[in-house]
Amino acid sequence: MAIFVDENSRVIVQGATGKMGRAFMAKLARYYPNMVGGVAPGRAGQRIADRPIFDSVADAVAATNANASVIVVPAAAASDAVCEALEAGIGIMSVYTDLIPVHETARFLRLAETCGATIVGPNAAGIVSPGRGSISELNDAILRPGRIGIASKSGSLTYEASTWLEDLGFGQSTICCLGGDPLIGLRFAGVMEAFDRDEETDGVVLLGEVGGTDEFDAAEVITAMHKPVVAYVAGHSAPPGKPMGHAGALLSRRDDGAAAKTAALKRAGASTVDVLEHLPAAMREAFCHIHASAS
Amino acid sequence: MLLLEYDGKRLLQQYGVPVPSGALVADGRLPKDISLPAVVKAQIPAGKRGKSGGIRCAATRGEAEEVARRLLGSTLRGHVVRSVLVEERLRVERELYTSIVMDRTACAPVLIAGALGGVDVEDAGEESLLRIPLRPGIGLRRYHAHAAARHLGLEEHLLAWFAAVLEGMWRAFEEEEALLVEINPLIVTTEQRLVAADVKIDVDARGKGARLVDDETRAQTPFERAAAGFGAVGVEMAGEIAVVAGGAGVLMATADSLTARGGHVAGLLDLGGFPRAAETEVALFRTTELLRPKVVFFNFFTQVLRCDHYADAIVGAFSAPGAPHVVARLKGNRADEGRAMLARAGFVALESYDDACDAAMRAMAAAR
C-alpha cells in the first residue's frame, strides 16, 4: 500500500529542462518506470532521460494520465506551477523550490485545500516509497523497500536514519520529507495518520525540528497510534530568534523549542532521543518486535 | 526580519495608523521642537527593550539629551544602538494588544486582540487573547473589528478609530507581505485618542517588505553575511567549535550532539550544494577568519557531491600553521578516498557520526 506515492503514481517533473529539472528527470527515470514525463513551456516534443516533454501540465495529463508532480521551477515561477498543476487535476505535488515568499505559499496552500490536492513543501525533499514511486530528490541508491515509515523535515537527517535502519535490517515503506519552510502543506500530523492506517508500515521514525507546532500536532496523533514511533527533534542548542538554516527552524515562542517538542512526543508514547547518535539504539529497541526480514 | 520601531511606525502611519509625534536621532542632537515629557527609545531589531534598559523617560530636554547620548553606541541584546527615537510621552488611560500574524498552523493570517497590552503580552496568557482567522478572499472586515472591539470592551466613540487602525494594519500586512504586524501597546489616551505606542513589524526576507530593511538592521553578523555572499547559510553562535555540514537538519543535530557533550558551538555553515573544491576552500577560509574557532568539525554524508572534493578543500584551507584543529566525519560518495586524503595530511577523519563527535571533543580539549 505505502502512503501518498506508490506504483500507481504517474509522476511528472515541472521545470524539466532546467539544470535541476534534468537531474530530477535522470534520477527518477533510472529507478521509476512510472515517471512518465516532464513539463517545460515551449519544449514539447523534446525528450529528457527517454521521457517525453510537454508544453503544459494539462497536455502531460492528457497524454500520460499523470497524477503526481515534482515542481523544480525557480521561486518566481513556483506559484504558477502549483496553480497549473492544481487546475490540471494533479492530486499530489512536491514543491522542491526554495525561497518562495511566505504570502505566496499561504495563497497556494489554501487553493490546494479547496481543490482537495496535497502539497508537499515548499523547500521539501519530497516523498518516496522506495522501489514503487517517488516525487522526491532523495537518492534511491541508499534506500530500500521495507516496513518502517520516516516522517522528516530534513533530507540530511533522513539519510542518517535510513542508513541506520538498513544496518538494523529494516527498509522503508514510505519516506516523507516535508520541508523546512515556515508554512508547508503536508505536515507531520497528516503523515502520522496515514502511516497509522497503512497496513504496510509497522513502525515510524519522526525527525522534527525546532520552530512551529507541527510536532505537537503529531504528538496528538501518536497518542492514539498502536505502532511504535521513534522521534528526534533537532535544534536543542538553537539560540532564539535565529533561523537555523531552514527558514521555519526558528525558535520564536517560549514553547516551540526542541525540548518541549521532545517532551510532548514522549508523553504521547513515542520513544524519544535528545541526540541523533542515540537513534539507532532507540530504533532497535522500539522496533524489536517487528520482523526485520519481512521488510 | 524585524523592522526598527521607527521604520515600522512610519510604515503604519502611511496606512493611516496614528503614531506618537517624535523624531529619530542618530547623532545625539535633538530637534528643537520635541514635546516634553518625552520617551527615548533605543532602535534595535529586537524585542524586550524595556527590560534591558532601552526605553527611558525624560522630563526635560537636558534629560532627554543625556539619555540619548548614553544609549547611542551602547549594545543592547546583542545589537549596537545606532539611533534613538525621541517621542511625546502619551497620557495613558488603557493599554491594548493587537496583532496580525501569519499563523503557521492555520497557514493563514490571524488577528489577535487582548485587553492587557503592555510590556510582555506572553504573560497575559492565551485565554485572554481573542484570535480571529482572516480567511483568503475575505480578509479583515468591519465585523471582525467590531468583534475585537467588543472583546476589548472598547467604548462606542472609539469604534471607528479602532476599525481604521486594524484596517491599516491589515493593508500593511498584505501589501508588504509581512509575517507580523503588532501594535503593543495600542494606547487609549486620556484625551480618548488611539495611538500606536510601540510597533513591531516582521517582514519576509523573500517578500516585498524586504526592501524596507537595510543591511545594518538585518540581524546578521559579518559571518552570516559572508556566508550568504557565497551562496551558503551561516548561523553564528557563541563558542569554540565551528560546524560545517550539508543540510540544515544535520547541522542542527551536530550542534546538539556537541553541546550535549559539553562543547560550545561557534557557528554553523551549511555548504549544502557546494560543488567545487575551490569555492569550498574560500568559504572555509572566510569562516575561520570570521568565527576564529579552535576546532572545525566537518560532517558530510554525501550522495551526489564527492567527499574527496571536500577533503581537498579542507587540506587546502587548513594546512597553514596556526590553523584550527580539524575533525571530519566523511561518509557516502568517495568517502574512503576523502578520509585517506585527510589522514595523510594529518587530520582526524572518521566515518561514524558518534565517534567523530567524540573526536571533536578530544580536539577541543587538546586545543585548550
Interface residues (C-beta under 8 A of the other chain):
Chain A: A75 L99 I100 P101 V102 H103 T105 A106 R107 L109 R110 N139 A141 I142 S152 K153 S154 G155 S156 L157 T158 Y159 E160 T163 G180 P182 L183 G185 L207 E209 V210 G212 T213 D214 D217 Y232 A234 G235 H236 S237 A238 P239 G241 K242 P243 M244 G245 H246 A247 G248 A249 R253 R254 A258 D274 V275 L276 E277
Chain B: A46 M102 R104 T105 C107 A108 P109 E122 P136 E174 E177 L179 D204 A205 R206 G207 K208 A219 V233 V235 M237 A245 G246 G247 A248 G249 V250 L251 M252 A253 T254 A255 D256 S257 L258 T259 A260 V265 L268 D270 F301 Q303 V304 G332 Y353 D354 C357
